[in-house]
Amino acid sequence: MKLSFHGAAQDVTGSCFMLRAGSRHILVDCGLYQGGRELDELNAMPFGFDPALIDYVLLTHAHLDHCGRLPLLVKGGFKGRIIATDATRELARLALMDAAFLNEEEAKRASSRARRSGRNGEREPLYRIVDALRTMDFFGIPAEYGKPIDLGEDIEVRFIDAGHILGSASVVIDAPTAAGERRRIVFSGDIGNSGRPILRDPTPPPEADYVVMESTYGDRRHRDIASSKRELYEAIRDTLDRGGNVLIPTFAMQRAQELIVHLRDGIREGALPPHLPVFLDSPMAVSATEIFRRHAEACEVETAQILLAGRDPFRLPNLRFVREASESMALNRVEGGAVIMAGSGMCTGGRIRHHLRHNLCRADASVVFIGFAAPGTPARSIIDGAKEVRMFGEEVQVRARIYTINGFSAHADCDELMAWHKSTVKPRKTFIAHGDPDRGMGALAEALRKQGHTVETPPLGGVVTLD
C-alpha cells in the first residue's frame, strides 16, 4: 500500500493525493494551484501519474483547489468514477464551468495581446467548457455521510461531514495490506471552523492508522464569531458614516451565503441600518445560493428547518442579486452607502477587481477581507499594506481603509485542528499537507510532535509505503 503526494505538498493549494491499495489507484481530490503565474504553470504540467490508471477520485469538496484539475484528468485519459456528496457534485459543476469560462476568456485576451505585440500563436486555455461538461459524466452515485461505499478488493470508503462548505467531507478509507491486515487512512479534506451558521460542526474522525490532514491555520487561533460580527458591523457603520462603499471580496461557495446570514442578524439586532443596500455581484455566488436552498440535508438544524418549511434563510430587506454584466457595471455609479460582495475572495479574478479599481483609491471606501489570501494574490498584497496594486494594466492607489477579520474563516484554527486530530487517537504516522511550510504547516507539525506523534510533511511527488 503506497501513498503519494501530487499537490498541496508543502503548499496551500492544489490538493491531490493518490493511494495505491492492491491493484486499485484511488485519488483523493484533484485541485488547481492558486496564486501567482508560477503556480499557473504548475497546473499545466503532468500530474506525476497516468490519469488512465486512476479507478476512483474521492472528492472532498467543490473548491477549485480541490476539484479544479478534474477536467485535465479526464482529458488525460481518466475512465474511472468520481465519488462525492450530492451537494459537492452540484457545486463542482458550477465551479468547473466558471473556471472553464474564465480559462477561455483569458486565453482570448492572451492571444489578442500576442497579436498586438507582433508575436504568432494562439494561446490555448487550460481547459474549455466542453471539458468541464464532460467531466460531470464521470460522477457516480452520490455519497451519503456515514454510509460505506465498496470500492472492490475489500476496500471501503466513508464520507464524514467536514463542516467546511456545503457537502464537504473528510474521507475514511479501510483497505487491506499485502499481508492481509487492515489499515485505516483518514484524509481530512478542509476541516471547518465550528460554530458557524448554515453548516453543522465537523464530525470527529474515527481512530486511524494514518492521517493526511490540512494545516491552513495551524499556527493561529480565530477570533470568536460574536467579536468578528461586531467588527464587521463597526466597519460597515464607519464606512457609511464616511460616505463610502464597503467592498467584501467573497468566495462564492459558503462565504457569500454566511455573510448574508450575518448581515441579516445585524439588521435584526439593530447593529446595521434596516434598509442597508447589499449587492451580491457574483453570478456564481447567486447560483451557489440556489444550490444551498436544495440541500437541507447538509445544513445545521435551524437552517434545515427553515428550508424544509419553504422559507428562505438568505433573505434581506434590500438585497439584490446581480447576474448581468450591465448591472454590475451600473454599480460603479453607486458612490457610497452600499455593501458590495463580489468574487473572487483572493481578488485574482471576477467582478471584485472592477469594484476595486473604482473604490480602492477612495479614502471614504473600505475593503473588508474575511478569508484566507494566498501569497502572490492581490488580496495578500493589499492586506500586507501595498500602497498600490495593478488592476487591468494600471496601477491603482490604495487609499481605502482595509479591514481583515479572520473569525469568519471556513477553516479550523490550530486548536480545532489539534482537537480533530486527537479523535484519531494514536496514528502510526500523520502527514501534514495543505499549508504554508513556514506558518500553519510547520506549527501544526511541531505541536503534534510535542504530543508524541510521528509527523511528516512530504514534498511534491513524495511516495510513502504504508504497509
C-alpha positions, 0 to 999 in steps of 0.5 A: 500500500503506497501513498503519494503526494501530487499537490498541496505538498508543502503548499496551500493549494492544489490538493491531490493525493493518490493511494495505491491499495492492491491493484486499485489507484484511488485519488483523493481530490484533484485541485488547481494551484492558486496564486501567482503565474508560477503556480499557473504553470504548475497546473499545466504540467503532468500530474506525476501519474497516468490519469488512465490508471486512476479507478476512483477520485474521492472528492472532498469538496467543490473548491477549485483547489480541490476539484479544479484539475478534474477536467485535465484528468479526464482529458488525460485519459481518466475512465474511472468514477468520481465519488462525492456528496450530492451537494459537492457534485452540484457545486463542482459543476458550477465551479468547473464551468466558471473556471472553464469560462474564465480559462477561455476568456483569458486565453482570448485576451492572451492571444489578442495581446500576442497579436498586438505585440507582433508575436504568432500563436494562439494561446490555448486555455487550460481547459474549455467548457466542453471539458468541464461538461464532460467531466460531470459524466464521470460522477457516480452515485452520490455519497451519503455521510456515514454510509460505506461505499465498496470500492472492490478488493475489500476496500471501503470508503466513508464520507464524514461531514467536514463542516467546511462548505456545503457537502464537504467531507473528510474521507475514511478509507479501510483497505487491506495490506499485502499481508492481509491486515487492515489499515485505516487512512483518514484524509481530512479534506478542509476541516471547518471552523465550528460554530458557524451558521448554515453548516453543522460542526465537523464530525470527529474522525474515527481512530486511524492508522494514518492521517493526511490532514490540512494545516491552513491555520495551524499556527493561529487561533480565530477570533470568536464569531460574536467579536468578528460580527461586531467588527464587521458591523463597526466597519460597515457603520464607519464606512457609511458614516464616511460616505463610502462603499464597503467592498467584501471580496467573497468566495462564492461557495459558503462565504457569500451565503454566511455573510448574508446570514450575518448581515441579516442578524445585524439588521435584526439586532439593530447593529446595521441600518434596516434598509442597508443596500447589499449587492451580491455581484457574483453570478456564481455566488447567486447560483451557489445560493440556489444550490444551498436552498436544495440541500437541507440535508447538509445544513445545521438544524435551524437552517434545515428547518427553515428550508424544509418549511419553504422559507428562505434563510438568505433573505434581506430587506434590500438585497439584490442579486446581480447576474448581468454584466450591465448591472454590475457595471451600473454599480460603479455609479453607486458612490457610497452607502452600499455593501458590495460582495463580489468574487473572487475572495483572493481578488485574482479574478471576477467582478471584485477587481472592477469594484476595486479599481473604482473604490480602492483609491477612495479614502471614504471606501473600505475593503473588508477581507474575511478569508484566507489570501494566498501569497502572490494574490492581490488580496495578500498584497493589499492586506500586507499594506501595498500602497498600490496594486495593478488592476487591468494594466494600471496601477491603482492607489490604495487609499481605502481603509482595509479591514481583515477579520479572520473569525469568519474563516471556513477553516479550523484554527490550530486548536480545532485542528489539534482537537480533530486530530486527537479523535484519531487517537494514536496514528502510526504516522500523520502527514501534514499537507495543505499549508504554508511550510513556514506558518500553519504547516510547520506549527501544526507539525511541531505541536503534534510532535510535542504530543508524541506523534510521528509527523511528516510533511512530504514534498511534491511527488513524495511516495510513502509505503504504508504497509 
